Amino acid sequence: QVQLVESGGGLVQPGGSLRLSCATSGFRLDYYAIGWFRQIPGKEREGVSCISSKDGMIRYVDSVKGRFTISRDKAKNTVYLQMNSLKPEDTAVYYCAAVSLGGPCDTITTEYDYWGQGTQVTVSS
């Protein structure tokens, strides 16, 4: 059974950092691409970053480049999203998602089959 569980969200001041974790089970990261997405109430869910299965190729959307870093620990079946220099506009519910994909990942929500429950990130002074 494929499961993804996010953790690490919270309240942080602008300029601060958080590290989100996506604990996975029921599959191997060698065969599944993992994406991070976020959603603000009333808006569509948007892609943030992804990491490919076989070669670990990484993508970021422009709004987070240079501030966010995605990584994975295959031994722990966990994918991380390190978020630095956070801005109020980063406030959202963050989700991780998985898709069985051998090629390059992307940040298109419809490409992903399995989703976690989300974790709230609030950036505010």
Phi, psi and chi 1 to 4 in degrees:
 res  aa     phi    psi   chi1   chi2   chi3   chi4
   1 GLN       -  122.5 -178.1 -179.1    2.0      -
   2 VAL   -76.6  128.4  172.9      -      -      -
   3 GLN  -138.4  145.1  -73.4 -170.2  -38.8      -
   4 LEU  -134.2  131.7  -59.2   95.9      -      -
   5 VAL  -130.4  117.5  179.0      -      -      -
   6 GLU   -89.0  150.8  -56.7   94.4  -24.8      -
   7 SER  -154.7  167.8   61.8      -      -      -
   8 GLY   104.2   -4.2      -      -      -      -
   9 GLY   -70.7  172.5      -      -      -      -
  10 GLY   163.5 -167.1      -      -      -      -
  11 LEU  -100.9  129.7  172.9   63.7      -      -
  12 VAL  -141.6  149.9   63.9      -      -      -
  13 GLN   -78.0  155.0  -68.1 -173.2  -18.1      -
  14 PRO   -54.2  137.0  -27.8   36.0      -      -
  15 GLY    90.1   -9.3      -      -      -      -
  16 GLY   -82.9 -175.0      -      -      -      -
  17 SER  -132.1  152.8  -61.6      -      -      -
  18 LEU  -144.4  152.0  -77.4  174.5      -      -
  19 ARG  -121.4  118.4 -171.7  177.7   78.7  157.3
  20 LEU   -91.3  145.9  -55.4 -176.8      -      -
  21 SER  -120.6  145.3  -62.3      -      -      -
  22 CYS  -126.4   99.8  174.3      -      -      -
  23 ALA   -84.8  125.2      -      -      -      -
  24 THR  -113.1  155.3   71.4      -      -      -
  25 SER  -153.3  156.9   59.6      -      -      -
  26 GLY    89.7   -0.9      -      -      -      -
  27 PHE  -160.8  170.1   64.0   94.8      -      -
  28 ARG  -108.2  140.3  -71.4  178.8   57.5  178.9
  29 LEU   -66.1  -15.2  -65.4  177.4      -      -
  30 ASP   -65.9  -20.7  -72.0  -38.0      -      -
  31 TYR  -119.9   -5.2  -58.7  109.6      -      -
  32 TYR  -124.2  133.0  -80.5   70.5      -      -
  33 ALA   -80.9  145.8      -      -      -      -
  34 ILE  -120.1  133.5  -57.0  -64.8      -      -
  35 GLY  -121.7  150.7      -      -      -      -
  36 TRP  -109.4  134.9  -79.7  100.4      -      -
  37 PHE  -132.9  164.7  -59.4   81.5      -      -
  38 ARG  -144.6  155.9   62.6 -172.8 -179.5 -173.0
  39 GLN  -145.8  132.0 -171.5  169.4   23.0      -
  40 ILE  -101.4  141.1  -59.6  169.5      -      -
  41 PRO   -52.4  131.2  -28.7   35.7      -      -
  42 GLY    87.4   -3.3      -      -      -      -
  43 LYS  -121.9  162.0  -67.1 -166.0  174.2 -176.9
  44 GLU   -72.0  150.3  -70.0 -171.1   -1.6      -
  45 ARG   -68.0  136.9 -166.1  169.9  -63.1 -176.4
  46 GLU  -123.7  149.4   64.9  170.6   -0.7      -
  47 GLY   -76.3  148.1      -      -      -      -
  48 VAL  -117.2  -49.1  173.8      -      -      -
  49 SER  -163.2  161.9 -179.8      -      -      -
  50 CYS  -152.6  160.3   67.5      -      -      -
  51 ILE  -134.4  129.3 -175.7  165.0      -      -
  52 SER   -76.2  162.2  -60.0      -      -      -
  53 SER   -75.0  -60.0   57.8      -      -      -
  54 LYS   -78.1  -45.8  -65.0 -169.4 -177.9  -56.7
  55 ASP  -105.3   -1.9   59.2    6.8      -      -
  56 GLY    69.2   20.8      -      -      -      -
  57 MET   -60.1  142.8 -171.7 -154.8   73.9      -
  58 ILE  -121.4  144.6  -71.3  171.0      -      -
  59 ARG  -130.3  149.1  -68.1 -174.7 -169.5  -87.4
  60 TYR  -133.8  147.6  -60.8  101.1      -      -
  61 VAL   -77.5  156.5  -64.5      -      -      -
  62 ASP   -59.2  -34.1  -72.4  -15.9      -      -
  63 SER   -68.0  -15.9   59.0      -      -      -
  64 VAL  -118.0   -3.2  -54.0      -      -      -
  65 LYS   -58.6  134.5  -78.1 -179.0 -179.9  176.5
  66 GLY    84.9  -10.7      -      -      -      -
  67 ARG  -116.3  -36.4  -59.9 -170.4  -61.0  123.5
  68 PHE  -106.9  147.6  -70.3   11.5      -      -
  69 THR  -135.3  124.6  -57.3      -      -      -
  70 ILE   -97.7  143.1 -169.3  171.4      -      -
  71 SER  -152.6  169.3   62.4      -      -      -
  72 ARG  -143.9  150.5   64.1 -177.2  179.0 -178.1
  73 ASP  -121.9  101.8 -175.3  -28.6      -      -
  74 LYS   -63.9  -35.8  -68.8 -177.2 -176.5 -178.9
  75 ALA   -63.2  -31.5      -      -      -      -
  76 LYS   -99.0    0.0  -65.3 -176.8  178.2  179.0
  77 ASN    52.8   40.4  -64.1  -44.4      -      -
  78 THR  -130.5  140.3  -59.5      -      -      -
  79 VAL  -116.6  140.5  176.7      -      -      -
  80 TYR  -117.8  154.5  -56.2   97.1      -      -
  81 LEU  -131.7  103.8 -174.0   67.5      -      -
  82 GLN   -84.5  122.3  177.0   67.7   43.7      -
  83 MET  -117.6  114.9  -55.1 -173.3  -63.4      -
  84 ASN  -114.3  166.0  -61.2  -31.1      -      -
  85 SER    47.8   48.1  -57.8      -      -      -
  86 LEU   -65.6  145.9  -78.0  162.1      -      -
  87 LYS  -119.9  157.0  -55.2  175.0 -178.2 -180.0
  88 PRO   -55.1  -32.8  -29.3   37.0      -      -
  89 GLU   -72.6   -5.2   51.1  -96.5   43.3      -
  90 ASP   -83.6   -6.6  -66.5  -42.3      -      -
  91 THR   -62.2  125.0  -64.5      -      -      -
  92 ALA  -178.0  172.1      -      -      -      -
  93 VAL   -88.8  127.3  177.3      -      -      -
  94 TYR  -102.7  133.6  -77.1   71.9      -      -
  95 TYR  -122.6  147.2  -60.0   87.3      -      -
  96 CYS  -109.6  154.3   61.9      -      -      -
  97 ALA  -146.9  158.9      -      -      -      -
  98 ALA  -133.2  148.3      -      -      -      -
  99 VAL  -146.4  139.7   60.5      -      -      -
 100 SER   -75.0  106.1  177.5      -      -      -
 101 LEU  -152.1  125.6 -178.9   66.1      -      -
 102 GLY   -91.0  -19.7      -      -      -      -
 103 GLY   -93.5 -166.0      -      -      -      -
 104 PRO   -60.7  140.9  -21.8   33.2      -      -
 105 CYS   -79.4  168.4   66.8      -      -      -
 106 ASP  -142.9  175.7   58.2   48.6      -      -
 107 THR  -112.6   34.1   54.2      -      -      -
 108 ILE   -94.0  122.0  -59.1  171.3      -      -
 109 THR   -60.6  -36.4   56.7      -      -      -
 110 THR   -70.5  -10.4   54.2      -      -      -
 111 GLU   -81.3  -13.2  -64.6  -67.8  -38.9      -
 112 TYR  -102.1  140.4  -71.4   78.1      -      -
 113 ASP  -101.5  -29.6  -62.9  -42.0      -      -
 114 TYR  -123.7  137.8  -55.5   97.1      -      -
 115 TRP  -132.8  148.3  -67.2   81.9      -      -
 116 GLY   -84.7 -176.8      -      -      -      -
 117 GLN   -89.3  -12.9   82.8  -70.9  -10.6      -
 118 GLY    94.8  154.3      -      -      -      -
 119 THR  -137.6  135.7 -174.6      -      -      -
 120 GLN   -81.1  132.0  176.1   70.6   47.0      -
 121 VAL  -119.4  123.7  171.0      -      -      -
 122 THR  -124.0  122.1  -57.5      -      -      -
 123 VAL  -110.9  110.0 -175.6      -      -      -
 124 SER  -159.0  147.4  174.8      -      -      -
 125 SER   -93.3      -   55.0      -      -      -
